[in-house]
Amino acid sequence: MKLLGYLALALLLGVLDAFPISAQANETTWRALQKGGAVILMRHAVAPGIGDPAEFERGRCETQRNLSERGRAQARAIGRELRERHISIAAVYASQWCRALDTARLMDVGDVKPAPWLDSFFRERSDKESRTRKAREHILDWQGPGNLLLVTHQVNISALVGSVIGAGEMIVVRPTDDKLQVLGQLSVAVLGESLVGIQIVGGVLPICSCQEIMIKPSPLLQRQTGASI
């Protein structure tokens, strides 16, 4: 137990040391969004579990993996952060999965349009290429004004930009010619009932609540160090 305590303390100190750099990079990404013309690739908010039940059906939320109360609060908080920072969202598209649609609607930043080309292919691998190609076309066609918000799934985002992100996290890209320029990665961390917008730089994102206090290494840190708490 003492070893785990020392490890947690060491990770916490590392997080605190990284905050000044994170905040600076974070503000750069927010400013890019304030200029408009960018695309936000967002993974749906917290929905415990992996994949979907065997009886999964589109349009029937009771057969799907859905947002938890924490996930619903997270979605509302992200929308609030965007509004408070005066980020213009000109269009919102979401996967037809209930957890993606609910995330987008709870954010309350614009009318949400269901988009089959954002649907997860976690269990439909044969659709990976066609959905990724269609999503890429929509992103490259985006010119603004304002920003385009796409709420989708981990596998879709990984196929587009090669990044692994957590629930509710966002990757901001700008379409340039036939490429997607990654401008930054954003997250809204829940600290009890308060929320703080930060960017993952160097791979550590602290997540704490009044009921549960922990330090959660990002997938990047886990790959580099094998850390697991």
Sine and cosine of phi, psi and omega as CSV:
sin_phi,cos_phi,sin_psi,cos_psi,sin_omega,cos_omega
0.00,0.00,-0.63,0.78,0.03,-1.00
-0.88,0.47,-0.64,0.77,-0.01,-1.00
-0.88,0.48,-0.69,0.73,0.03,-1.00
-0.89,0.45,-0.61,0.79,0.03,-1.00
-0.90,0.43,-0.68,0.73,0.03,-1.00
-0.90,0.43,-0.65,0.76,0.00,-1.00
-0.90,0.44,-0.69,0.72,0.01,-1.00
-0.89,0.46,-0.66,0.75,0.01,-1.00
-0.90,0.43,-0.66,0.75,0.00,-1.00
-0.90,0.44,-0.67,0.74,0.03,-1.00
-0.91,0.42,-0.64,0.77,0.01,-1.00
-0.89,0.46,-0.69,0.73,0.02,-1.00
-0.89,0.45,-0.61,0.79,0.05,-1.00
-0.90,0.44,-0.64,0.77,0.05,-1.00
-0.88,0.48,-0.73,0.68,-0.04,-1.00
-0.89,0.45,-0.62,0.78,0.04,-1.00
-0.90,0.44,-0.52,0.85,-0.06,-1.00
-0.99,0.13,-0.24,0.97,-0.10,-1.00
-0.82,0.58,-0.72,0.69,-0.03,-1.00
-0.86,0.52,-0.67,0.74,0.02,-1.00
-0.92,0.40,-0.68,0.73,-0.01,-1.00
-0.87,0.49,-0.71,0.70,-0.03,-1.00
-0.88,0.47,-0.65,0.76,-0.03,-1.00
-0.91,0.40,-0.74,0.68,0.01,-1.00
-0.91,0.42,-0.59,0.80,0.02,-1.00
-0.87,0.50,-0.72,0.69,0.00,-1.00
-0.89,0.45,-0.56,0.83,0.05,-1.00
-0.88,0.47,-0.66,0.75,0.01,-1.00
-0.93,0.36,-0.66,0.75,0.05,-1.00
-0.88,0.47,-0.65,0.76,0.01,-1.00
-0.90,0.43,-0.59,0.81,0.05,-1.00
-0.88,0.47,-0.64,0.77,0.04,-1.00
-0.93,0.37,-0.58,0.82,0.01,-1.00
-0.91,0.41,-0.43,0.90,0.04,-1.00
-0.97,0.24,-0.42,0.91,0.01,-1.00
1.00,0.06,0.08,-1.00,0.04,-1.00
0.99,0.17,0.14,0.99,-0.01,-1.00
-0.97,-0.25,0.19,-0.98,0.02,-1.00
-0.83,-0.56,0.77,-0.64,0.03,-1.00
-0.98,-0.19,0.91,-0.42,0.11,-0.99
-1.00,-0.06,0.93,-0.36,-0.09,-1.00
-0.87,-0.49,0.72,-0.69,0.14,-0.99
-0.99,0.12,0.64,-0.77,0.01,-1.00
-0.78,0.63,0.38,-0.93,-0.02,-1.00
-0.93,0.36,0.01,-1.00,-0.15,-0.99
-0.85,0.53,0.85,-0.53,0.08,-1.00
-0.67,-0.74,0.99,-0.10,-0.13,-0.99
-0.80,0.60,0.64,-0.77,0.03,-1.00
0.92,-0.40,-0.07,-1.00,0.02,-1.00
-0.74,-0.68,0.70,-0.71,0.03,-1.00
0.91,0.42,-0.51,-0.86,-0.01,-1.00
-0.67,-0.74,0.35,-0.94,0.03,-1.00
-0.86,0.51,0.36,-0.93,-0.03,-1.00
-0.87,0.50,-0.50,0.87,-0.05,-1.00
-1.00,0.03,0.28,0.96,-0.04,-1.00
-0.77,0.64,0.70,-0.72,0.13,-0.99
-0.63,-0.78,0.70,-0.72,0.12,-0.99
-0.88,0.48,0.60,-0.80,0.06,-1.00
0.99,0.14,-0.09,1.00,0.03,-1.00
-0.84,-0.54,1.00,-0.07,-0.09,-1.00
-0.87,0.49,-0.49,0.87,-0.03,-1.00
-0.92,0.38,-0.25,0.97,0.02,-1.00
-0.99,-0.14,0.07,1.00,-0.12,-0.99
-0.90,-0.44,0.21,-0.98,0.18,-0.98
-0.99,0.16,0.82,-0.57,-0.14,-0.99
-0.87,-0.48,0.18,-0.98,0.02,-1.00
-0.90,0.44,0.64,-0.77,0.16,-0.99
-0.99,0.13,0.08,-1.00,0.07,-1.00
-0.88,0.48,-0.60,0.80,0.05,-1.00
-0.89,0.45,-0.64,0.77,0.03,-1.00
-0.90,0.43,-0.65,0.76,0.02,-1.00
-0.91,0.41,-0.66,0.75,0.06,-1.00
-0.90,0.43,-0.63,0.78,0.02,-1.00
-0.88,0.47,-0.70,0.71,0.00,-1.00
-0.88,0.48,-0.71,0.70,0.02,-1.00
-0.88,0.47,-0.63,0.78,-0.03,-1.00
-0.92,0.40,-0.63,0.77,0.01,-1.00
-0.91,0.42,-0.68,0.73,0.05,-1.00
-0.88,0.48,-0.66,0.75,0.03,-1.00
-0.89,0.46,-0.64,0.77,0.03,-1.00
-0.89,0.46,-0.68,0.74,0.02,-1.00
-0.90,0.44,-0.67,0.74,-0.01,-1.00
-0.93,0.38,-0.68,0.73,-0.03,-1.00
-0.91,0.41,-0.47,0.88,0.03,-1.00
-1.00,-0.01,0.08,1.00,0.05,-1.00
0.85,0.53,0.69,0.72,0.07,-1.00
-1.00,0.07,0.88,-0.47,-0.01,-1.00
-0.98,0.20,0.85,-0.53,0.07,-1.00
-0.94,-0.34,0.94,-0.34,-0.10,-0.99
-1.00,0.06,-0.45,0.89,-0.01,-1.00
-0.44,-0.90,0.57,-0.82,-0.01,-1.00
-0.77,-0.64,0.83,-0.56,0.09,-1.00
-0.84,-0.54,0.55,-0.84,0.00,-1.00
-0.61,-0.79,0.49,-0.87,0.16,-0.99
-0.80,0.60,0.43,-0.90,0.01,-1.00
-0.97,0.23,-0.10,0.99,0.07,-1.00
-0.91,0.41,0.64,-0.76,-0.08,-1.00
-0.85,0.52,-0.62,0.79,-0.03,-1.00
-0.92,0.39,-0.49,0.87,0.05,-1.00
-0.98,0.21,-0.71,0.71,0.03,-1.00
-0.89,0.47,-0.68,0.73,0.01,-1.00
-0.90,0.45,-0.65,0.76,0.04,-1.00
-0.85,0.52,-0.77,0.64,-0.04,-1.00
-0.89,0.45,-0.66,0.75,-0.02,-1.00
-0.94,0.34,-0.63,0.77,0.01,-1.00
-0.93,0.37,-0.46,0.89,0.05,-1.00
-0.91,0.43,-0.52,0.85,0.11,-0.99
0.84,0.54,0.78,0.62,0.03,-1.00
-0.88,-0.47,0.12,0.99,0.02,-1.00
0.37,-0.93,0.22,-0.97,0.04,-1.00
-0.89,0.45,0.68,-0.73,-0.08,-1.00
-0.98,-0.21,0.80,-0.60,0.03,-1.00
-0.95,-0.32,0.85,-0.53,0.07,-1.00
-0.90,0.44,0.68,-0.74,-0.07,-1.00
-0.74,-0.67,0.95,-0.32,0.02,-1.00
-0.84,0.54,-0.47,0.88,-0.02,-1.00
-0.96,0.27,-0.06,1.00,0.12,-0.99
-0.96,-0.27,0.00,1.00,-0.01,-1.00
-0.89,0.45,0.57,-0.82,0.03,-1.00
-0.89,0.45,0.61,-0.80,0.13,-0.99
-0.90,-0.44,0.42,0.91,0.02,-1.00
-0.82,0.57,-0.65,0.76,0.02,-1.00
-0.92,-0.38,0.13,0.99,0.01,-1.00
-0.77,-0.64,0.87,0.50,-0.15,-0.99
-0.86,0.50,-0.45,0.89,-0.01,-1.00
-0.92,0.39,-0.30,0.96,0.00,-1.00
-1.00,-0.07,0.02,1.00,-0.08,-1.00
-0.83,0.56,-0.80,0.59,-0.09,-1.00
-0.90,0.44,-0.70,0.71,-0.06,-1.00
-0.92,0.39,-0.67,0.75,-0.01,-1.00
-0.94,0.34,-0.63,0.77,0.02,-1.00
-0.91,0.41,-0.67,0.74,0.01,-1.00
-0.89,0.45,-0.70,0.71,0.00,-1.00
-0.91,0.42,-0.68,0.74,0.02,-1.00
-0.89,0.46,-0.68,0.74,0.01,-1.00
-0.88,0.48,-0.65,0.76,0.03,-1.00
-0.88,0.47,-0.69,0.73,0.01,-1.00
-0.90,0.44,-0.65,0.76,0.00,-1.00
-0.91,0.41,-0.72,0.69,-0.05,-1.00
-0.92,0.39,-0.43,0.90,0.01,-1.00
-0.98,0.18,-0.22,0.97,-0.10,-1.00
-0.96,0.29,0.81,-0.59,0.01,-1.00
-0.86,-0.51,-0.09,1.00,-0.09,-1.00
0.99,0.12,-0.29,-0.96,0.01,1.00
-0.93,0.36,0.24,-0.97,-0.08,-1.00
0.98,0.18,-0.06,-1.00,-0.05,-1.00
-0.91,-0.41,0.42,-0.91,0.03,-1.00
-0.98,-0.22,0.79,-0.61,0.02,-1.00
-0.95,-0.30,0.84,-0.54,0.02,-1.00
-0.87,-0.50,0.90,-0.43,0.00,-1.00
-0.97,-0.22,0.89,-0.46,-0.13,-0.99
-0.58,-0.81,-0.58,-0.82,-0.16,-0.99
-0.80,-0.60,0.28,-0.96,-0.03,-1.00
-0.83,0.56,-0.73,0.68,-0.06,-1.00
-0.89,0.46,-0.60,0.80,-0.01,-1.00
-0.92,0.38,-0.69,0.72,-0.02,-1.00
-0.92,0.39,-0.66,0.75,0.03,-1.00
-0.87,0.49,-0.64,0.76,0.00,-1.00
-0.91,0.41,-0.52,0.85,-0.04,-1.00
-0.99,0.15,-0.69,0.73,-0.12,-0.99
-0.79,-0.61,-0.03,1.00,0.06,-1.00
0.96,0.28,0.33,0.94,-0.04,-1.00
-0.93,-0.37,0.53,-0.85,0.09,-1.00
-0.96,-0.28,0.85,-0.53,-0.03,-1.00
-0.77,-0.64,0.32,-0.95,-0.01,-1.00
-1.00,0.05,0.11,-0.99,0.01,-1.00
-0.86,0.51,0.74,-0.67,0.03,-1.00
0.98,0.19,0.00,1.00,0.01,-1.00
-1.00,0.08,0.35,-0.94,-0.11,-0.99
-0.74,-0.67,0.64,-0.77,0.17,-0.98
-0.92,-0.40,0.80,-0.60,-0.03,-1.00
-0.98,-0.19,0.81,-0.58,0.00,-1.00
-0.80,-0.61,0.39,-0.92,0.11,-0.99
-0.83,-0.56,0.81,-0.58,0.04,-1.00
-0.95,0.32,0.82,-0.58,0.03,-1.00
-0.74,-0.68,0.91,-0.42,-0.08,-1.00
0.82,0.58,-0.90,-0.43,0.00,-1.00
-0.93,-0.38,0.41,0.91,-0.03,-1.00
-0.82,-0.57,0.35,-0.94,0.08,-1.00
-0.95,-0.30,0.93,-0.36,0.02,-1.00
-1.00,0.06,0.88,-0.48,0.01,-1.00
-0.98,0.17,0.86,-0.51,-0.03,-1.00
-1.00,-0.06,-0.45,0.89,-0.02,-1.00
0.23,-0.97,0.15,-0.99,0.01,-1.00
-0.82,-0.57,0.81,-0.59,-0.09,-1.00
-0.88,-0.48,0.46,-0.89,0.08,-1.00
-0.51,-0.86,0.46,-0.89,0.14,-0.99
-0.92,-0.38,0.93,-0.37,-0.04,-1.00
-1.00,0.01,0.66,-0.75,-0.02,-1.00
-1.00,-0.07,0.87,-0.49,0.06,-1.00
-0.91,-0.42,1.00,-0.06,-0.11,-0.99
0.89,0.47,-0.87,-0.49,0.04,-1.00
-0.99,-0.16,-0.10,0.99,0.02,-1.00
-0.99,-0.14,0.31,-0.95,-0.08,-1.00
-0.71,-0.70,0.59,-0.81,-0.02,-1.00
-0.74,-0.67,0.82,-0.57,0.05,-1.00
-0.99,0.14,0.84,-0.55,0.02,-1.00
-0.68,-0.73,0.19,-0.98,0.08,-1.00
-0.88,-0.47,0.60,-0.80,0.03,-1.00
-0.99,0.15,0.93,-0.37,0.07,-1.00
-0.80,-0.60,0.87,-0.50,-0.08,-1.00
0.99,0.10,-0.11,0.99,0.24,-0.97
0.99,-0.11,0.24,0.97,-0.02,-1.00
-0.87,-0.50,0.82,-0.57,0.05,-1.00
-0.84,-0.54,0.90,-0.43,0.04,-1.00
-0.99,0.15,0.68,-0.74,0.06,-1.00
-0.77,-0.64,0.87,-0.49,-0.02,-1.00
-0.72,-0.69,0.45,-0.89,0.16,-0.99
-0.58,-0.81,0.25,-0.97,-0.02,-1.00
-0.90,0.43,-0.53,0.85,-0.04,-1.00
-1.00,0.07,-0.47,0.88,-0.10,-1.00
-0.63,-0.78,0.84,-0.54,-0.01,-1.00
-0.90,-0.43,0.85,-0.53,0.00,-1.00
-0.43,-0.90,0.25,-0.97,0.12,-0.99
-0.89,-0.45,0.83,-0.56,-0.11,-0.99
-0.94,-0.35,0.93,-0.36,0.06,-1.00
-0.93,0.37,0.57,-0.82,0.07,-1.00
-0.96,0.29,0.28,-0.96,0.06,-1.00
-0.83,0.56,-0.57,0.82,0.00,-1.00
-0.89,0.46,-0.71,0.70,0.00,-1.00
-0.91,0.41,-0.62,0.79,0.00,-1.00
-0.90,0.44,-0.63,0.77,0.01,-1.00
-0.92,0.39,-0.58,0.81,-0.09,-1.00
-0.98,0.20,-0.59,0.81,-0.13,-0.99
-0.89,-0.46,-0.26,0.97,-0.08,-1.00
0.97,0.25,0.22,0.98,-0.05,-1.00
-0.92,0.38,0.62,-0.78,0.06,-1.00
-0.45,-0.89,0.79,-0.61,0.01,-1.00
-0.83,-0.56,0.00,0.00,0.00,0.00
